[in-house]
Amino acid sequence: MTKDRGLSIHFNDGSKVTFSFPKQITHDELVAGRLDKLMEKKALVVEADGALMVIPFSNIKYMQLYAAPQKLPDYVIKDATVDAAMDA
């Protein structure tokens, strides 16, 4: 599979980790449910390079996922532009 998706996690301490991975959901209509399920959890779990990483959401300042799915939940602000860096 091609690694056409990415995730950058910015931590509260100023550090950052970036992952690349193949598309996880084949139907964009399922994104809203998967996002809601993820946000109910206490940690983000990523399998990377043969290891399982468990990252508590309490340690995360914000996450950037790309490329954004074509269909997003109705509560997502769409077509925004970043005018100032969040890390400042």
Helices and strands as residue ranges (DSSP letters): E 5-11, E 16-21, G 28-30, H 31-39, E 43-48, E 51-56, G 57-59, E 60-66
